[in-house]
Amino acid sequence: MKPLFATLAAALLAGPALAQQVVPAQSEISFVSRQMGVPVEGRFKQWTAQIAFDPKNAAAGKVGFTIQTGSASFGSPETDAEVPKAPWFNVAKFPTASFASSAIKPLGGGKFEVAGTLTIKGNAHPVSVPVTVTQAGGTSTATGSFAIKRLDFKIGEGEWTDTSMVANDVTVKFKLALTGMAPL
């Protein structure tokens, strides 16, 4: 019984864990690529986020995402049918992509830098994500964007490695409406 009491006491002394809930109707993860020089925007329709973040103790925060790669949509049935195939996201073998934070650094004024590992199609690479948090009422909104090289993650294999058709640079953008975050 003593170990249980010690564990509960340690948890109480550490303070409450702040976990945020995403408001799906007000949140999105999207991306912009260029096809033959023209920007093409898409979004992921299915994803989950695990966020435990206190702005006053950013370094102790954790952010994680799991994205259903088969939910990628450009709004075109023909394109959407191609994206799950092996050259692109290979959904049969890699149904999810993920991000896991390793460090969160406060920059002041509601701005943070979130470092972590992005894994797509089994390829993991470090990324640094600038995030801006604003608050209104009981909702906090985290926004940001960062660039990746699609070929680093083997998105667009075979004939699609030619970057004259589909550019290598992809911008990932997000807007997350959150409840349960402490004041900035």
C-alpha positions as CSV (number, residue, x, y, z in Angstrom):
1,M,0.0,0.0,0.0
2,K,2.9,2.4,0.7
3,P,4.2,2.4,-2.9
4,L,0.7,3.4,-4.1
5,F,0.4,6.2,-1.6
6,A,3.9,7.4,-2.6
7,T,2.9,7.4,-6.3
8,L,-0.3,9.3,-5.6
9,A,1.5,11.9,-3.4
10,A,4.2,12.4,-6.1
11,A,1.5,13.0,-8.7
12,L,-0.3,15.5,-6.5
13,L,2.9,17.4,-5.7
14,A,3.7,17.5,-9.4
15,G,0.5,19.4,-10.1
16,P,-2.2,18.7,-12.6
17,A,-1.3,17.6,-16.1
18,L,-2.7,20.0,-18.6
19,A,-4.1,18.2,-21.6
20,Q,-5.9,20.0,-24.3
21,Q,-8.8,18.9,-26.4
22,V,-8.9,19.7,-30.1
23,V,-12.1,21.3,-31.4
24,P,-12.3,19.4,-34.8
25,A,-14.8,21.7,-36.5
26,Q,-12.4,24.6,-36.1
27,S,-9.1,22.8,-36.8
28,E,-7.3,21.5,-39.9
29,I,-4.0,20.2,-41.2
30,S,-3.4,21.1,-44.8
31,F,-0.5,21.2,-47.3
32,V,0.5,23.1,-50.4
33,S,2.6,21.6,-53.2
34,R,3.3,22.9,-56.7
35,Q,2.4,21.0,-59.8
36,M,3.9,22.3,-63.0
37,G,4.5,25.6,-61.2
38,V,0.9,26.0,-60.0
39,P,0.2,25.8,-56.2
40,V,-2.1,22.9,-55.3
41,E,-3.6,22.8,-51.9
42,G,-4.8,19.7,-50.1
43,R,-5.8,18.6,-46.6
44,F,-6.0,15.6,-44.3
45,K,-9.5,14.8,-43.3
46,Q,-8.7,12.3,-40.5
47,W,-6.1,12.9,-37.8
48,T,-5.7,12.9,-34.0
49,A,-3.6,15.0,-31.7
50,Q,-2.3,14.4,-28.3
51,I,-1.4,17.7,-26.7
52,A,-0.3,18.4,-23.1
53,F,1.0,21.9,-22.9
54,D,1.2,24.7,-20.3
55,P,2.5,27.9,-21.8
56,K,4.2,28.8,-18.5
57,N,6.1,25.5,-18.6
58,A,6.6,25.0,-22.3
59,A,9.7,22.8,-21.9
60,A,7.6,20.1,-20.1
61,G,5.0,20.0,-22.9
62,K,4.4,17.2,-25.4
63,V,2.7,17.3,-28.8
64,G,1.9,14.3,-31.0
65,F,-0.1,13.8,-34.1
66,T,-1.2,10.7,-36.0
67,I,-2.5,11.4,-39.5
68,Q,-4.4,8.9,-41.6
69,T,-2.5,9.3,-44.9
70,G,-5.4,7.8,-46.9
71,S,-7.5,10.8,-45.9
72,A,-5.4,13.2,-47.9
73,S,-7.7,15.1,-50.3
74,F,-7.1,17.6,-53.1
75,G,-10.8,17.9,-53.8
76,S,-10.4,16.2,-57.1
77,P,-11.6,12.6,-57.4
78,E,-9.0,11.6,-59.9
79,T,-6.1,13.0,-57.8
80,D,-7.6,11.7,-54.6
81,A,-7.7,8.2,-56.1
82,E,-3.9,8.4,-56.9
83,V,-2.6,9.7,-53.5
84,P,-3.1,6.4,-51.5
85,K,-1.1,4.4,-54.2
86,A,2.4,3.1,-53.6
87,P,4.3,5.9,-55.3
88,W,2.7,8.5,-53.1
89,F,1.6,7.6,-49.6
90,N,1.5,3.8,-50.0
91,V,-1.5,3.6,-47.6
92,A,-1.6,-0.2,-47.8
93,K,1.8,-0.4,-46.2
94,F,2.0,3.0,-44.3
95,P,-1.6,3.9,-43.2
96,T,-0.4,6.7,-40.9
97,A,2.1,9.5,-40.6
98,S,3.1,10.8,-37.3
99,F,4.8,13.7,-35.4
100,A,6.2,13.5,-31.9
101,S,7.7,16.5,-30.2
102,S,11.1,16.3,-28.5
103,A,11.4,19.9,-27.2
104,I,9.3,23.0,-27.0
105,K,11.0,26.4,-26.7
106,P,9.1,29.6,-25.7
107,L,10.0,32.5,-27.9
108,G,7.8,35.2,-26.2
109,G,4.6,36.8,-27.3
110,G,2.7,33.6,-27.7
111,K,5.3,32.2,-30.1
112,F,7.0,28.8,-29.6
113,E,9.4,26.5,-31.5
114,V,8.4,22.9,-31.4
115,A,11.1,20.4,-32.4
116,G,10.4,16.8,-33.1
117,T,10.4,13.9,-35.5
118,L,8.1,13.7,-38.5
119,T,7.6,10.1,-39.9
120,I,6.0,9.5,-43.3
121,K,6.2,6.2,-45.2
122,G,8.6,4.8,-42.5
123,N,11.1,7.7,-43.1
124,A,11.8,9.8,-40.0
125,H,13.3,13.2,-40.1
126,P,13.7,16.0,-37.5
127,V,11.6,19.1,-38.1
128,S,11.3,22.5,-36.3
129,V,7.9,24.0,-36.3
130,P,7.2,27.6,-35.4
131,V,3.8,27.9,-33.6
132,T,1.8,31.0,-32.7
133,V,-0.8,30.6,-29.9
134,T,-3.6,33.1,-29.5
135,Q,-6.4,33.0,-26.9
136,A,-10.0,34.2,-27.0
137,G,-12.5,33.2,-24.4
138,G,-12.0,29.5,-23.5
139,T,-10.4,28.7,-26.8
140,S,-6.7,28.7,-27.7
141,T,-5.7,28.6,-31.3
142,A,-2.3,27.3,-32.4
143,T,-1.2,28.1,-36.0
144,G,1.9,27.6,-38.0
145,S,3.5,26.2,-41.1
146,F,6.7,24.4,-42.0
147,A,8.4,23.1,-45.2
148,I,9.4,19.6,-46.0
149,K,11.1,18.0,-49.0
150,R,8.6,15.3,-50.2
151,L,11.4,13.1,-51.6
152,D,13.1,12.9,-48.2
153,F,9.9,11.0,-47.2
154,K,9.7,9.0,-50.5
155,I,6.4,10.8,-51.4
156,G,6.3,10.5,-55.2
157,E,8.5,7.6,-56.2
158,G,9.5,6.2,-59.6
159,E,8.6,8.6,-62.4
160,W,7.4,11.1,-59.8
161,T,10.9,11.8,-58.5
162,D,11.2,14.3,-61.4
163,T,10.6,17.6,-59.7
164,S,9.8,19.4,-62.9
165,M,6.2,18.0,-62.7
166,V,5.7,18.1,-58.9
167,A,8.0,20.3,-56.9
168,N,10.0,18.8,-54.1
169,D,9.0,21.5,-51.6
170,V,5.8,21.0,-49.7
171,T,4.4,23.5,-47.1
172,V,2.5,21.9,-44.2
173,K,0.0,24.3,-42.5
174,F,-2.1,23.8,-39.4
175,K,-4.7,25.6,-37.3
176,L,-5.7,23.9,-34.1
177,A,-8.5,25.2,-31.9
178,L,-7.9,23.9,-28.4
179,T,-9.8,23.9,-25.1
180,G,-8.2,23.4,-21.7
181,M,-5.0,25.5,-22.1
182,A,-3.8,27.7,-19.3
183,P,-3.5,31.4,-20.0
184,L,-0.5,32.7,-21.9
